[in-house]
Amino acid sequence: MRLTTKGRFAVTAMIDLALRETQGPVALAAISQRQKISLSYLEQLFGKLRRDHIVESTRGPGGGYTLARKSEEISVADVILAVDEPLDATQCGGRGNCHSDEDNNGRCMTHDLWSNLNFKMVEYLSSVSLRDLVQQQEGRGILLHDMRHKKIKIEGVKAEKPMPTIPVKKEVAPKRHLVNSVFNLAEQIAKA
């Protein structure tokens, strides 16, 4: 049993979003670029996360996604289950009919083992909050890039801002009178 890319990508994108939640709505295109996840795939995942009230969307310029709840209130299990990721190690999907659809006693010999593993997985993933994962990333000293090209190093290091650019005035060549209508064309011909 393993977690598919759907669950992995959803958790990764949510960590990215939570890391930047103080900067306002985060565009999926930015998450896509930073995390190397297809934009269309992220749109599908975030549609499901929005329906489960894990994220909220803001439309228009400067729009994007924000967390619908505090990061400490969102567990990894919430994210994985919201995107329809099955957390099931049993062959039968937890129904107990591993060997036969009609027979209730058709459970395989290891059914209880896999059912208990399911319970432990959900229990563990429910105990890990998005905030825990954000703090883990902050502990690694990750570098955040916001949309204004500032580099902000987490851990209390001063922010580095790029040097302001000084506009250079360029010499502009005199404009030629362009012929943009039949009347101007006639006027140009008459002057020649």
C-alpha positions as CSV (number, residue, x, y, z in Angstrom):
1,M,0.0,0.0,0.0
2,R,1.3,3.4,-0.9
3,L,0.1,7.0,-1.1
4,T,-0.5,8.1,-4.7
5,T,0.7,11.3,-6.2
6,K,-2.8,12.8,-5.6
7,G,-2.3,12.8,-1.8
8,R,1.4,13.7,-2.0
9,F,0.7,16.7,-4.3
10,A,-2.2,17.9,-2.2
11,V,-0.2,17.9,1.0
12,T,2.8,19.5,-0.7
13,A,0.6,22.3,-2.2
14,M,-1.1,22.9,1.1
15,I,2.3,23.3,2.9
16,D,3.3,25.8,0.2
17,L,0.1,27.7,0.7
18,A,0.4,27.6,4.5
19,L,3.9,28.9,4.3
20,R,2.7,32.0,2.4
21,E,-0.7,32.5,4.1
22,T,0.4,35.8,5.7
23,Q,1.1,37.3,2.3
24,G,-2.5,37.1,1.1
25,P,-4.1,34.8,-1.5
26,V,-1.6,32.5,-3.2
27,A,-2.1,31.8,-7.0
28,L,-2.1,28.2,-8.1
29,A,0.2,29.1,-10.9
30,A,2.9,30.2,-8.4
31,I,2.5,26.9,-6.4
32,S,2.6,25.0,-9.7
33,Q,5.9,26.7,-10.6
34,R,7.5,26.3,-7.2
35,Q,6.5,22.7,-6.6
36,K,6.7,21.5,-10.3
37,I,3.0,20.3,-10.2
38,S,0.8,20.6,-13.2
39,L,-1.5,23.6,-12.9
40,S,-4.5,21.7,-14.3
41,Y,-3.9,19.0,-11.7
42,L,-3.7,21.6,-8.9
43,E,-6.9,23.1,-10.1
44,Q,-8.6,19.7,-9.7
45,L,-7.2,19.2,-6.2
46,F,-8.0,22.6,-5.0
47,G,-11.6,22.3,-6.3
48,K,-11.9,19.3,-3.9
49,L,-10.2,21.1,-1.1
50,R,-12.5,24.1,-1.5
51,R,-15.6,21.9,-1.4
52,D,-14.3,20.4,1.8
53,H,-13.8,23.9,3.3
54,I,-10.1,23.4,3.7
55,V,-9.2,26.4,1.4
56,E,-11.1,29.4,0.2
57,S,-10.7,31.1,-3.2
58,T,-10.5,34.7,-4.1
59,R,-11.2,35.8,-7.7
60,G,-9.8,38.6,-9.7
61,P,-6.4,40.4,-9.7
62,G,-4.4,39.4,-6.7
63,G,-6.7,36.5,-6.2
64,G,-5.8,32.9,-5.3
65,Y,-6.3,30.6,-2.4
66,T,-6.1,31.0,1.4
67,L,-6.6,28.5,4.2
68,A,-10.2,28.3,5.3
69,R,-9.2,27.5,8.9
70,K,-6.0,28.0,10.9
71,S,-3.2,25.7,9.9
72,E,-3.2,24.0,13.3
73,E,-6.8,23.0,12.7
74,I,-6.1,21.3,9.4
75,S,-4.7,17.8,9.6
76,V,-2.8,15.8,6.9
77,A,-5.7,13.3,7.1
78,D,-8.2,16.1,6.3
79,V,-6.2,17.1,3.2
80,I,-5.7,13.5,1.9
81,L,-9.3,12.5,2.5
82,A,-10.6,15.7,0.9
83,V,-8.9,14.8,-2.4
84,D,-10.5,11.3,-2.3
85,E,-7.2,9.6,-1.6
86,P,-8.0,6.1,-0.3
87,L,-6.3,5.3,3.0
88,D,-7.0,1.6,2.8
89,A,-4.5,-1.3,3.0
90,T,-7.2,-4.0,2.7
91,Q,-8.0,-5.8,-0.5
92,C,-11.8,-5.4,0.0
93,G,-12.0,-1.7,0.8
94,G,-12.8,-2.4,4.4
95,R,-16.0,-4.4,3.6
96,G,-14.7,-7.6,5.0
97,N,-15.6,-9.7,1.9
98,C,-12.0,-10.2,0.6
99,H,-12.8,-13.7,-0.8
100,S,-16.5,-13.4,-1.7
101,D,-19.0,-10.7,-2.2
102,E,-21.9,-12.8,-0.9
103,D,-20.2,-14.4,2.1
104,N,-19.8,-12.2,5.2
105,N,-17.2,-14.7,6.5
106,G,-15.2,-14.4,3.3
107,R,-12.5,-12.2,5.0
108,C,-8.9,-13.0,4.2
109,M,-6.6,-14.2,7.0
110,T,-4.8,-10.8,7.2
111,H,-8.0,-8.6,7.0
112,D,-7.7,-7.5,10.7
113,L,-4.0,-6.7,10.3
114,W,-4.7,-4.4,7.3
115,S,-7.8,-2.9,9.0
116,N,-5.7,-2.0,12.1
117,L,-3.0,-0.5,9.9
118,N,-5.7,1.6,8.3
119,F,-6.8,2.8,11.7
120,K,-3.2,3.6,12.7
121,M,-2.5,5.5,9.5
122,V,-5.6,7.7,9.9
123,E,-4.8,8.2,13.5
124,Y,-1.3,9.3,12.8
125,L,-2.2,11.5,9.8
126,S,-4.9,13.1,11.9
127,S,-2.4,14.0,14.6
128,V,-0.1,15.9,12.2
129,S,-1.4,19.4,11.5
130,L,-0.5,21.6,8.5
131,R,1.1,23.9,11.1
132,D,3.4,21.1,12.2
133,L,4.6,20.7,8.6
134,V,5.1,24.4,8.2
135,Q,7.2,24.6,11.4
136,Q,9.2,21.7,10.1
137,Q,10.0,23.6,6.9
138,E,10.7,26.8,8.9
139,G,13.2,24.7,11.0
140,R,15.0,23.8,7.8
141,G,15.4,27.5,7.1
142,I,13.7,27.5,3.7
143,L,13.8,30.5,1.5
144,L,10.5,32.1,0.5
145,H,10.0,34.2,-2.6
146,D,7.0,36.4,-2.6
147,M,5.5,37.9,-5.7
148,R,7.4,41.2,-5.2
149,H,10.7,39.5,-5.6
150,K,11.8,39.9,-2.0
151,K,13.7,37.1,-0.4
152,I,12.6,36.4,3.1
153,K,14.6,33.9,5.1
154,I,12.6,32.4,7.9
155,E,14.3,32.3,11.4
156,G,14.6,36.0,12.0
157,V,17.2,36.8,9.4
158,K,16.8,40.2,7.9
159,A,15.0,40.4,4.6
160,E,17.1,41.1,1.5
161,K,15.5,43.5,-0.9
162,P,16.8,44.0,-4.4
163,M,18.4,47.3,-5.2
164,P,15.9,49.8,-6.6
165,T,16.2,50.4,-10.3
166,I,16.8,53.9,-11.4
167,P,15.0,54.7,-14.6
168,V,17.2,55.8,-17.4
169,K,15.8,58.3,-19.8
170,K,16.4,57.2,-23.4
171,E,16.7,59.6,-26.3
172,V,13.6,59.4,-28.4
173,A,14.0,59.7,-32.1
174,P,11.6,62.2,-33.6
175,K,8.3,60.6,-34.7
176,R,7.8,60.1,-38.3
177,H,4.3,61.0,-39.5
178,L,2.8,57.6,-40.4
179,V,0.2,57.2,-43.0
180,N,-2.8,55.8,-41.2
181,S,-5.7,56.8,-43.4
182,V,-6.5,57.6,-47.0
183,F,-6.7,61.3,-46.2
184,N,-3.2,61.4,-44.7
185,L,-2.0,59.5,-47.7
186,A,-3.4,62.0,-50.0
187,E,-1.9,64.8,-48.0
188,Q,1.6,63.1,-48.0
189,I,1.4,62.7,-51.8
190,A,0.3,66.3,-52.3
191,K,3.3,67.6,-50.3
192,A,5.7,65.5,-52.3
